[in-house]
Amino acid sequence: MPRDLSVEIASHRDLGGGNHLLEVEAAPLARETAPGQFFMIGFPGADTLLRRPFSVCGLPGTFDGSSRSAVHVLYKVVGRGTEHLASRKPGSPLSILGPLGRGFDLELGAGTEALLVAGGIGSAPFPALAAALGARGIRCTLLYGARSASDLPLLDWFRARAPEVIVTTEDGSAGTRGLVTDPLRERLARGGNVRILACGPNPMLREVAAIAREASVPCEVSLEARMACGFGVCLGCVVPTRRGEGGETAYERVCVEGPVMPAEKLAW
Ligand SMILES: Cc1cc2nc3c(=O)[nH]c(=O)nc-3n(C[C@H](O)[C@H](O)[C@H](O)COP(=O)(O)OP(=O)(O)OC[C@H]3O[C@@H](n4cnc5c(N)ncnc54)[C@H](O)[C@@H]3O)c2cc1C
């Protein structure tokens, strides 16, 4: 059941490149949120009327030294709301509604390797996810793509924890020059019992879904969509999906039926 809480910023780190890691103390959210779910965060006193959606990035234990009620959000400044958020100091009030939506399937089965495919700030849900999968004994490989080195926040966190991290950047400033889908194709060509869990810009997700389909590998994607409410009422975030044997188009809400959806269900 989502809760609407008033909280204060506990810590707020500028990670460079417009990326920030925000921490709040919210015991009910820390207990009840699953990796891939999200919060609608409001900024009391700001002129942004609508709350903005952000994935849970860290739960208790994800980041060293965090308390048992700590919840982290990783965000990138892209517009008015995130610009305003970036100016807020520890102690500032926030409103936070959540947990919302459907998270990643954590029951991967013994011996399955998780391929986490992240595009830039699309890495936001993966620390909490990698920690939860790691606790279940699932091996995770992170394929982390971005425009340039400054768009790879938390790369050090992943390098310290994931058994394998493969980095690509479009400008070649970190890792291999190219797109994250290049190493994904190479990895799938090696075969094995793998499952893809992806988050990033929708064009990247579309390509990842096509690669997964070709290789007959199960794939879940965490979608981004503009949304006003976050709990299924405004219908601003619907996406076309296929349903039934005939594959009829049906519209589903990213905020309720997603944001994580099986890739094969989407009518890209
Ligand atoms: C389920 C979900 C989880 C998300 N998790 C994160 C996260 O963990 N970290 C993070 O940095 N961002 C996340 N986002 C995107 C984030 O919500 C937007 O970046 C944010 O709302 C922008 O607010 P703004 O006021 O700064 O930008 P605005 O002034 O509203 O818009 C600035 C630009 O960003 C684009 N934009 C705004 N909202 C979205 C959106 N929802 N999807 C795609 N483009 C958008 C606009 O088209 C415009 O070009 C998530 C979105 C969804 C739907």
The ligand as a Gaussian input file, in Angstrom:
#p B3LYP/6-31G(d) Opt

LIG

0 1
 C        8.981000       5.206000     -13.327000
 C       10.016000       6.278000     -13.552000
 C       11.194000       6.228000     -12.838000
 C       12.162000       7.218000     -13.039000
 N       13.303000       7.138000     -12.301000
 C       14.235000       8.086000     -12.446000
 C       15.410000       8.038000     -11.662000
 O       15.592000       7.148000     -10.832000
 N       16.331000       9.026000     -11.858000
 C       16.133000      10.028000     -12.765000
 O       16.995000      10.901000     -12.907000
 N       15.029000      10.096000     -13.522000
 C       14.067000       9.160000     -13.370000
 N       12.926000       9.232000     -14.125000
 C       12.744000      10.386000     -15.016000
 C       12.364000      11.598000     -14.160000
 O       11.066000      11.407000     -13.649000
 C       12.386000      12.882000     -14.987000
 O       13.719000      13.135000     -15.398000
 C       11.898000      14.045000     -14.158000
 O       10.507000      13.919000     -13.938000
 C       12.181000      15.356000     -14.862000
 O       11.602000      16.388000     -14.118000
 P       12.022000      17.901000     -14.396000
 O       10.995000      18.773000     -13.776000
 O       13.432000      18.118000     -14.000000
 O       11.984000      17.977000     -15.965000
 P       10.852000      18.632000     -16.886000
 O       11.038000      20.121000     -16.860000
 O        9.512000      18.078000     -16.526000
 O       11.300000      18.041000     -18.277000
 C       12.641000      18.241000     -18.776000
 C       12.936000      17.248000     -19.885000
 O       12.880000      15.901000     -19.396000
 C       11.904000      15.147000     -20.128000
 N       11.171000      14.317000     -19.169000
 C       10.493000      14.743000     -18.093000
 N        9.924000      13.718000     -17.434000
 C       10.243000      12.612000     -18.112000
 C        9.949000      11.236000     -17.963000
 N        9.177000      10.780000     -16.964000
 N       10.457000      10.369000     -18.856000
 C       11.206000      10.812000     -19.870000
 N       11.528000      12.105000     -20.089000
 C       11.050000      12.999000     -19.225000
 C       10.993000      16.163000     -20.747000
 O       10.393000      15.679000     -21.941000
 C       11.936000      17.319000     -21.032000
 O       12.637000      17.109000     -22.214000
 C       11.949000       8.258000     -13.971000
 C       10.755000       8.289000     -14.707000
 C        9.811000       7.302000     -14.507000
 C        8.547000       7.336000     -15.280000

